[in-house]
Amino acid sequence: MIEAYTVEQIRAVEALARSRDGDATLMRRASFAVAAEVADRVPFPHPGRRVVLLVGAGNNGGDALYAGAFLRRRGMAVTAALLNPATLHPGGLAALRRAGGRVLVHDDPGVGTAIRHADVIVDGIVGIGAAPPLRDDAARLVGDANATDALRVAVDLPSGIEPDTGRIRGVAFLADVTVTFGGIKVGLLIADQQAGTIVSVPIGMDMTGRPAEVIAMTDGSLQQLLPPPAPASDKYSGGLVGIVAGSTGYPGAAVLCAGGAVRTRPGMVRYAGPQAGAVVARWPEVVAVDSPADAGKVQAWVIGPGMSTEGQAITLLRWVLGQDVPVLVDADGLTILAGMPSLLQTRRRAAQPTVLTPHDREFARLFPDIELDDRLAAVRRAAWVSGATVLLKGHRTLIADPGGQAAVNLSGSSWLASAGTGDVLSGVIGSLLAAGLPPLLAASGGAFLHGRAGQRAQRTGRFGAHELWDHLQVAPSGSISE
């Protein structure tokens, strides 16, 4: 499991490390880690490779300067572009000059030429103490750097990203790799793909025992959550999930949702709705009936995909929400809840676990008083207000439970931006809920598995939500993350 922390948490641990080891030692470790990452990624031979440092004030700029000194000693041609010479880290600047590095002020005509011809650009403009937007001079350098084909390496955090939220206002450094210190910052996980590959280096800062602000699933953690069936397992020990989905107008939603559940290894899938024939024709292992009241025992319900919002839909939703098992509500079910919020409040008072899976527009209808400018804060607020675990879909899907624990999903593909993929996701998460996973882990594990399936489907070149079915498998032990 990947764990990410707030600036406040990082600073507290950093202060302990500084008091024990000293500022100079921490900076030497950090700058060496940056230089080593560059050296590992730049093809041999190293002598003559051109490195540009974008250097701001304080320790972040100091880390970049010392890293430049290390790289200069490996024979690379290093140019530092200084934002404000008056606020530079003096020791770092002296080290670079002693190593033979070139030093220019940001508005020197040579800076643009150096950036355009760079093999590597190291971003040391601002660190975790700064909030976007960047000032004009810094924004111009970052924009020029982003337009190149150079390897772009961020020191601790790409400049222009808000460290606790991942928000970007204006331009932000587009990193291929971010070398971060002590612990991963929350914003690195949320800021889309702005941070590139994240390399976390402790440098003497120990986050052990600190509660993570945000977690993210990995292939290894998903495998731990979904071990193979035990020798004594039977169809009842794997979890029984019930699905209410589909309608005359949207028959495919039922088939897609049921398929997501079946392929996520439940003990049994029970379908209740008007598309029983279509579901069983595609998934003969599903037990299908017309009404959820006739479905028999289940350990979790999924309701909403393609269900419609008319006729018996409200009655069905009311009945399912009245059951004392975890319930996932998606799609049309969310539309009904937006118009009848009392249904959700009744379930909250009963303290029954609920998962809501809106995209942005559905979220806005469900929670009209919660702005989405800070998506992490918004999903946390929505979970607290509703008493439900809320999964907010997006390129960086965010999940939060009513207690404030949050997760971000790091898997996924643009292949998932097509009709019906959300129906598959609902079935996947419902199956995990039925298996007994807590709602936050079921939602984050399901989102990760669904995202991995999208990545695998993309490699086949075949579109369509049904393509995900064949790719809903847990990566084997020891496999490399995709």
C-alpha positions as CSV (number, residue, x, y, z in Angstrom):
1,M,0.0,0.0,0.0
2,I,1.3,3.4,-0.9
3,E,1.0,6.0,1.9
4,A,1.0,9.8,1.4
5,Y,1.3,12.5,4.0
6,T,0.5,16.2,4.5
7,V,3.1,19.0,4.6
8,E,2.5,19.3,8.4
9,Q,3.3,15.6,8.9
10,I,6.4,15.8,6.8
11,R,7.7,18.9,8.5
12,A,7.3,17.4,11.9
13,V,9.4,14.4,11.0
14,E,11.9,16.6,9.1
15,A,12.4,18.7,12.2
16,L,13.3,15.6,14.2
17,A,15.8,14.5,11.6
18,R,17.4,18.0,11.4
19,S,17.8,18.1,15.1
20,R,19.5,14.7,15.1
21,D,21.6,14.8,11.8
22,G,21.8,18.5,10.9
23,D,20.6,20.4,7.9
24,A,23.8,19.9,5.9
25,T,23.6,16.1,6.2
26,L,20.0,16.0,5.1
27,M,20.7,18.2,2.1
28,R,23.7,16.1,1.1
29,R,21.5,13.0,1.1
30,A,18.7,14.6,-0.8
31,S,20.9,16.1,-3.5
32,F,22.8,12.9,-3.9
33,A,19.5,11.0,-4.4
34,V,18.5,13.5,-7.1
35,A,21.9,13.2,-8.8
36,A,21.8,9.4,-8.6
37,E,18.4,9.3,-10.2
38,V,19.5,11.5,-13.1
39,A,22.7,9.4,-13.6
40,D,20.7,6.2,-13.6
41,R,18.3,7.5,-16.3
42,V,20.7,9.3,-18.6
43,P,22.3,7.1,-21.2
44,F,26.0,6.6,-21.2
45,P,28.5,8.1,-21.8
46,H,27.7,10.9,-19.2
47,P,30.5,13.4,-20.1
48,G,29.1,16.1,-22.2
49,R,25.4,15.5,-21.3
50,R,23.7,18.9,-20.8
51,V,21.9,19.6,-17.5
52,V,19.9,22.7,-16.7
53,L,19.0,23.5,-13.1
54,L,16.0,25.7,-12.4
55,V,16.9,27.2,-9.1
56,G,14.7,29.0,-6.6
57,A,15.2,30.1,-3.0
58,G,16.0,28.0,0.1
59,N,16.6,24.3,0.6
60,N,14.8,23.2,-2.6
61,G,17.1,25.3,-4.7
62,G,20.0,24.2,-2.6
63,D,19.2,20.5,-3.3
64,A,19.2,21.3,-7.0
65,L,22.5,23.1,-6.8
66,Y,24.3,20.4,-4.8
67,A,22.8,17.8,-7.2
68,G,24.3,19.8,-10.1
69,A,27.7,19.7,-8.4
70,F,27.5,15.9,-8.2
71,L,26.6,15.7,-11.9
72,R,29.3,18.1,-12.9
73,R,31.9,15.8,-11.3
74,R,30.5,13.0,-13.5
75,G,31.5,15.1,-16.6
76,M,28.1,16.6,-17.4
77,A,27.8,20.2,-18.5
78,V,25.7,21.9,-15.8
79,T,24.0,25.3,-16.1
80,A,22.0,26.8,-13.3
81,A,19.3,29.3,-14.1
82,L,18.8,31.4,-10.9
83,L,15.4,33.0,-10.2
84,N,16.7,35.3,-7.5
85,P,20.4,35.4,-6.7
86,A,19.8,37.2,-3.4
87,T,17.8,34.3,-1.9
88,L,19.9,31.4,-3.1
89,H,21.4,28.7,-0.9
90,P,25.0,30.0,-0.6
91,G,26.6,26.6,0.1
92,G,24.9,25.0,-2.9
93,L,25.9,27.8,-5.2
94,A,29.5,27.7,-4.0
95,A,29.6,23.9,-4.5
96,L,28.3,24.2,-8.1
97,R,30.9,26.9,-8.9
98,R,33.7,24.8,-7.4
99,A,32.7,21.9,-9.6
100,G,32.9,24.1,-12.7
101,G,29.2,24.6,-13.3
102,R,27.9,27.6,-15.2
103,V,25.6,30.1,-13.4
104,L,23.2,32.4,-15.2
105,V,20.3,34.6,-14.0
106,H,16.9,33.6,-15.3
107,D,16.6,36.5,-17.8
108,D,20.0,35.9,-19.4
109,P,19.6,35.2,-23.1
110,G,21.7,32.1,-22.7
111,V,19.1,30.5,-20.4
112,G,16.6,29.9,-23.2
113,T,19.2,28.3,-25.4
114,A,20.4,26.1,-22.5
115,I,16.9,24.9,-21.8
116,R,16.1,24.1,-25.5
117,H,19.3,22.0,-25.8
118,A,19.2,20.3,-22.4
119,D,19.3,16.6,-22.0
120,V,18.1,16.9,-18.4
121,I,16.2,19.7,-16.6
122,V,16.1,19.7,-12.8
123,D,13.3,21.6,-11.1
124,G,14.4,23.2,-7.8
125,I,12.2,26.3,-8.0
126,V,9.9,25.9,-5.0
127,G,9.3,23.1,-2.5
128,I,6.5,22.1,-0.1
129,G,6.4,25.5,1.5
130,A,5.1,27.3,-1.6
131,A,1.5,27.5,-3.0
132,P,0.7,28.0,-6.7
133,P,0.5,29.9,-8.9
134,L,4.1,30.4,-9.7
135,R,5.4,33.9,-10.2
136,D,5.8,35.1,-13.8
137,D,9.6,34.5,-14.1
138,A,9.3,31.0,-12.7
139,A,6.2,30.2,-14.8
140,R,8.1,31.2,-17.9
141,L,11.0,28.9,-17.1
142,V,8.7,26.0,-16.3
143,G,6.7,26.6,-19.5
144,D,10.0,26.5,-21.6
145,A,11.1,23.4,-19.8
146,N,7.8,21.6,-20.4
147,A,8.1,22.3,-24.1
148,T,11.4,20.3,-24.4
149,D,12.1,16.6,-24.9
150,A,14.6,16.7,-22.0
151,L,14.3,14.3,-19.0
152,R,12.5,16.4,-16.5
153,V,13.3,15.7,-12.8
154,A,11.5,17.5,-9.9
155,V,13.2,18.0,-6.5
156,D,10.7,16.9,-3.8
157,L,7.6,18.3,-5.6
158,P,7.1,19.7,-9.1
159,S,6.9,23.4,-8.9
160,G,3.3,24.7,-9.4
161,I,1.6,21.8,-7.6
162,E,-0.1,22.5,-4.3
163,P,1.4,19.8,-2.0
164,D,-1.6,18.9,0.1
165,T,-4.3,18.9,-2.6
166,G,-2.6,18.4,-5.9
167,R,-4.3,21.4,-7.3
168,I,-2.6,23.4,-10.1
169,R,-3.2,27.0,-10.8
170,G,-1.4,28.3,-13.9
171,V,1.6,26.3,-15.1
172,A,3.3,23.5,-13.3
173,F,6.5,21.6,-14.0
174,L,5.7,18.4,-15.9
175,A,8.0,15.9,-14.4
176,D,9.1,12.6,-15.8
177,V,10.3,11.7,-12.3
178,T,10.0,13.3,-8.9
179,V,12.5,12.5,-6.2
180,T,10.7,13.2,-3.0
181,F,12.1,13.1,0.5
182,G,10.9,11.6,3.8
183,G,7.5,10.5,2.5
184,I,5.2,10.9,-0.4
185,K,3.2,14.1,-0.4
186,V,-0.5,13.9,-1.0
187,G,-0.4,16.2,-3.9
188,L,2.0,13.9,-5.8
189,L,-0.6,11.2,-6.0
190,I,-3.6,13.5,-6.8
191,A,-2.0,15.8,-9.4
192,D,-2.9,13.6,-12.4
193,Q,0.4,12.5,-14.0
194,Q,2.2,15.7,-13.3
195,A,4.7,14.1,-11.0
196,G,5.7,11.2,-13.3
197,T,7.4,8.3,-11.6
198,I,7.7,9.0,-7.9
199,V,10.9,8.0,-6.1
200,S,10.6,8.3,-2.3
201,V,13.9,8.6,-0.5
202,P,13.9,8.6,3.4
203,I,17.1,10.7,3.8
204,G,16.9,9.9,7.6
205,M,13.2,10.9,8.0
206,D,11.2,8.1,9.5
207,M,7.4,8.1,8.9
208,T,6.9,4.9,10.9
209,G,3.8,5.1,13.0
210,R,2.5,8.3,11.3
211,P,-1.1,7.8,10.0
212,A,-1.3,8.2,6.3
213,E,-3.4,11.1,5.0
214,V,-4.2,9.2,1.8
215,I,-3.5,5.6,0.7
216,A,-3.2,4.1,-2.8
217,M,-3.6,0.5,-3.8
218,T,-0.8,-1.4,-5.5
219,D,-0.6,-4.8,-7.2
220,G,0.9,-6.3,-4.1
221,S,-1.7,-4.9,-1.7
222,L,-4.5,-6.0,-4.1
223,Q,-3.2,-9.5,-4.1
224,Q,-3.2,-9.5,-0.3
225,L,-6.9,-8.3,-0.3
226,L,-7.8,-11.0,-2.9
227,P,-6.0,-14.2,-2.1
228,P,-6.9,-17.3,-4.1
229,P,-9.7,-19.4,-2.7
230,A,-8.6,-21.7,0.1
231,P,-9.0,-25.5,-0.3
232,A,-12.0,-25.5,2.0
233,S,-13.8,-22.6,0.3
234,D,-17.3,-23.0,-1.2
235,K,-19.7,-20.8,-3.0
236,Y,-20.9,-19.2,0.3
237,S,-17.5,-18.4,1.7
238,G,-16.6,-16.3,-1.4
239,G,-19.4,-13.8,-0.9
240,L,-22.9,-13.5,-2.4
241,V,-23.5,-10.3,-4.2
242,G,-27.0,-9.2,-5.4
243,I,-27.4,-6.9,-8.4
244,V,-30.4,-4.7,-9.4
245,A,-29.5,-3.2,-12.8
246,G,-30.8,-2.8,-16.3
247,S,-34.2,-1.9,-17.8
248,T,-36.0,-2.1,-21.0
249,G,-34.1,1.0,-22.3
250,Y,-30.7,-0.2,-21.0
251,P,-30.5,-3.9,-21.1
252,G,-26.8,-4.0,-21.4
253,A,-26.1,-2.4,-18.1
254,A,-27.3,-5.5,-16.3
255,V,-25.1,-7.8,-18.3
256,L,-22.0,-5.5,-17.9
257,C,-22.5,-5.1,-14.1
258,A,-23.1,-8.8,-13.6
259,G,-20.0,-9.6,-15.6
260,G,-17.9,-7.3,-13.5
261,A,-19.1,-9.1,-10.4
262,V,-18.7,-12.6,-11.8
263,R,-15.1,-12.0,-13.0
264,T,-14.1,-10.6,-9.5
265,R,-14.4,-14.1,-8.0
266,P,-17.5,-14.0,-5.8
267,G,-19.0,-17.2,-4.5
268,M,-22.3,-16.4,-6.2
269,V,-24.0,-13.6,-8.1
270,R,-27.7,-13.1,-7.8
271,Y,-29.4,-10.8,-10.3
272,A,-32.8,-9.3,-9.7
273,G,-34.5,-7.3,-12.5
274,P,-36.1,-7.2,-15.9
275,Q,-33.1,-8.5,-17.8
276,A,-32.8,-11.9,-16.1
277,G,-32.9,-13.7,-19.5
278,A,-30.1,-11.6,-21.0
279,V,-27.9,-11.9,-17.9
280,V,-28.2,-15.7,-17.7
281,A,-27.7,-16.0,-21.4
282,R,-24.3,-14.4,-21.0
283,W,-23.5,-15.5,-17.5
284,P,-25.2,-18.9,-16.8
285,E,-23.6,-19.1,-13.4
286,V,-25.7,-16.2,-12.2
287,V,-28.9,-17.0,-10.3
288,A,-31.6,-14.6,-11.7
289,V,-35.0,-13.6,-10.5
290,D,-37.4,-10.8,-11.3
291,S,-37.4,-9.1,-7.9
292,P,-34.8,-8.5,-5.2
293,A,-37.3,-9.6,-2.6
294,D,-37.1,-13.1,-4.2
295,A,-33.3,-13.2,-4.6
296,G,-32.6,-14.9,-1.3
297,K,-29.6,-14.1,1.0
298,V,-26.9,-11.8,-0.2
299,Q,-24.0,-10.2,1.6
300,A,-24.0,-7.0,-0.5
301,W,-26.2,-5.2,-3.0
302,V,-25.4,-3.2,-6.1
303,I,-28.2,-1.0,-7.5
304,G,-28.5,1.6,-10.1
305,P,-26.7,0.9,-13.4
306,G,-29.2,1.4,-16.3
307,M,-32.1,0.9,-13.8
308,S,-34.0,4.0,-15.0
309,T,-35.5,6.5,-12.6
310,E,-39.2,5.8,-13.4
311,G,-41.8,3.2,-12.6
312,Q,-40.7,0.8,-9.8
313,A,-37.1,2.2,-9.6
314,I,-37.8,4.2,-6.5
315,T,-39.5,1.3,-4.8
316,L,-36.6,-1.0,-5.6
317,L,-34.0,1.5,-4.3
318,R,-36.0,2.0,-1.1
319,W,-36.2,-1.7,-0.6
320,V,-32.4,-2.3,-1.2
321,L,-31.4,0.6,1.1
322,G,-33.5,-1.0,3.8
323,Q,-31.4,-4.2,3.9
324,D,-28.9,-4.7,6.6
325,V,-25.9,-5.4,4.3
326,P,-23.5,-3.1,2.4
327,V,-25.1,-1.4,-0.6
328,L,-23.4,0.3,-3.6
329,V,-25.5,2.9,-5.4
330,D,-24.5,4.0,-8.9
331,A,-25.9,5.8,-12.0
332,D,-29.7,6.0,-12.0
333,G,-29.7,5.1,-8.3
334,L,-27.6,8.2,-7.6
335,T,-30.1,10.3,-9.7
336,I,-32.9,9.1,-7.5
337,L,-31.0,9.8,-4.3
338,A,-30.2,13.4,-5.5
339,G,-34.0,14.0,-5.7
340,M,-34.8,12.0,-2.5
341,P,-31.9,12.6,-0.1
342,S,-34.0,11.4,2.8
343,L,-33.4,7.8,1.6
344,L,-29.7,8.2,2.2
345,Q,-30.2,9.9,5.6
346,T,-32.4,7.1,6.8
347,R,-29.6,4.6,5.9
348,R,-27.1,6.8,7.7
349,R,-29.1,6.8,10.9
350,A,-29.2,3.0,10.8
351,A,-25.3,3.0,10.4
352,Q,-25.5,0.7,7.5
353,P,-22.4,0.7,5.1
354,T,-23.1,2.4,1.8
355,V,-20.9,3.2,-1.2
356,L,-21.8,6.0,-3.7
357,T,-19.9,6.1,-7.0
358,P,-20.6,9.4,-8.8
359,H,-18.8,11.1,-11.6
360,D,-18.5,14.9,-11.4
361,R,-22.0,15.7,-12.7
362,E,-23.6,13.2,-10.4
363,F,-21.6,14.5,-7.5
364,A,-22.8,18.0,-8.2
365,R,-26.4,16.8,-8.1
366,L,-26.0,14.8,-5.0
367,F,-24.0,17.4,-3.1
368,P,-24.9,20.8,-4.6
369,D,-23.3,22.7,-1.7
370,I,-19.9,21.1,-2.1
371,E,-17.5,22.7,-4.6
372,L,-15.1,20.5,-6.6
373,D,-12.2,22.9,-6.9
374,D,-10.4,20.9,-4.2
375,R,-11.5,17.3,-5.1
376,L,-9.9,15.6,-2.0
377,A,-11.6,18.0,0.4
378,A,-14.9,17.7,-1.6
379,V,-15.0,13.9,-1.4
380,R,-14.1,13.9,2.3
381,R,-16.9,16.4,3.0
382,A,-19.4,14.4,0.9
383,A,-18.6,11.2,2.8
384,W,-19.0,13.0,6.2
385,V,-22.3,14.6,5.2
386,S,-23.8,11.5,3.7
387,G,-22.4,8.9,6.1
388,A,-21.4,6.9,3.0
389,T,-18.1,6.0,1.4
390,V,-17.9,8.1,-1.7
391,L,-15.9,7.2,-4.8
392,L,-15.5,10.3,-7.0
393,K,-14.7,9.1,-10.5
394,G,-12.0,10.8,-12.6
395,H,-8.6,10.3,-14.1
396,R,-7.5,10.3,-10.5
397,T,-10.4,8.6,-8.8
398,L,-10.7,9.6,-5.1
399,I,-12.4,7.7,-2.4
400,A,-13.2,8.7,1.2
401,D,-15.1,7.1,4.0
402,P,-17.2,8.9,6.7
403,G,-14.3,8.8,9.2
404,G,-12.1,10.9,6.9
405,Q,-9.8,8.1,5.6
406,A,-9.1,8.7,1.9
407,A,-7.6,6.8,-1.0
408,V,-6.6,7.7,-4.5
409,N,-6.5,5.3,-7.5
410,L,-3.4,5.3,-9.5
411,S,-4.3,2.8,-12.2
412,G,-6.4,3.5,-15.2
413,S,-6.5,4.4,-18.9
414,S,-8.3,6.6,-21.3
415,W,-9.8,3.3,-22.6
416,L,-12.2,3.5,-19.7
417,A,-13.8,6.7,-21.0
418,S,-16.6,4.8,-22.8
419,A,-20.2,3.8,-22.1
420,G,-20.7,1.0,-19.7
421,T,-17.3,0.8,-18.0
422,G,-18.9,2.3,-14.8
423,D,-21.4,-0.5,-14.8
424,V,-18.5,-3.0,-14.8
425,L,-16.9,-1.1,-11.9
426,S,-20.0,-1.3,-9.8
427,G,-20.1,-5.1,-10.2
428,V,-16.4,-5.3,-9.3
429,I,-16.8,-3.3,-6.1
430,G,-20.0,-5.0,-5.2
431,S,-18.3,-8.4,-5.3
432,L,-15.5,-7.1,-3.0
433,L,-18.1,-5.8,-0.6
434,A,-19.8,-9.2,-0.5
435,A,-16.4,-10.8,0.2
436,G,-16.3,-8.8,3.4
437,L,-13.9,-6.0,2.6
438,P,-14.5,-2.7,4.4
439,P,-16.1,-0.2,2.1
440,L,-13.0,2.0,1.6
441,L,-10.8,-1.0,0.7
442,A,-13.5,-2.6,-1.5
443,A,-14.0,0.7,-3.4
444,S,-10.2,1.5,-3.7
445,G,-9.4,-2.2,-4.5
446,G,-12.2,-2.3,-7.1
447,A,-11.1,0.9,-8.7
448,F,-7.5,-0.3,-8.9
449,L,-8.5,-3.7,-10.4
450,H,-10.9,-1.9,-12.9
451,G,-8.1,0.5,-13.9
452,R,-5.6,-2.3,-14.4
453,A,-8.2,-4.0,-16.7
454,G,-8.5,-0.8,-18.7
455,Q,-4.7,-0.7,-19.1
456,R,-4.6,-4.3,-20.3
457,A,-7.6,-3.8,-22.6
458,Q,-5.8,-0.8,-24.1
459,R,-2.8,-3.0,-25.1
460,T,-5.1,-5.2,-27.0
461,G,-6.4,-2.3,-29.0
462,R,-10.1,-3.4,-28.6
463,F,-12.6,-0.9,-27.2
464,G,-15.8,-1.6,-25.4
465,A,-16.8,-2.0,-21.7
466,H,-17.2,-5.8,-22.2
467,E,-13.5,-6.0,-23.0
468,L,-12.7,-5.4,-19.4
469,W,-14.2,-8.7,-18.3
470,D,-11.3,-10.7,-19.6
471,H,-8.7,-8.5,-17.8
472,L,-10.1,-8.4,-14.3
473,Q,-7.4,-10.5,-12.7
474,V,-5.0,-9.8,-9.9
475,A,-1.4,-9.6,-10.9
476,P,0.6,-12.7,-9.8
477,S,3.0,-12.5,-7.0
478,G,6.3,-10.9,-7.9
479,S,5.0,-9.3,-11.1
480,I,6.0,-5.8,-12.1
481,S,3.3,-3.1,-11.8
482,E,2.0,-2.0,-15.2
